[in-house]
Amino acid sequence: MTIEELWQKIKTLKLFYHTLKKLRKQKKVKTVSIKNKAGAILTKPKDVLDRWREYFEELQDEEIANTSSSENETEKNDEREAQEHAANITEEEFTEALKKIKNGKSPGHDKITAD
């Protein structure tokens, strides 16, 4: 039944919204099945929970492996870029930049302070 049909049937706004609210709150069917690695469907609650646990552990392990390798890559790239930039900076540029840094501030990623 569409909203327009419902409105034609009910005709009063208060009853219309009351009925609409009732329809929205009807219990929805929940799916309690999942496929295992082999593709078989699991329906027992314990099996479903075990499969979700296994799935998230795999995700976590994969994320940890990806994070550690990407962190190593990032560190290597940062070091390489720092060396390339350091070769292009003159002593005058360094001195001027150091004068612009405020005292008492915590160091940035380069670990340089004005103190």
Buried (B, 14 or more C-beta within 10 A) or exposed (E): EEEEEBBEEBEEEEEBEEBBEEEEEEEEEEEEEBEBEEEEEBEEEEBBEBBEEEEEEEEEEEEEEEEEEEEEEEEEEEEEEEEEEEEEEEEEEEEEEEEEEEEEEEEEEEEEBEE
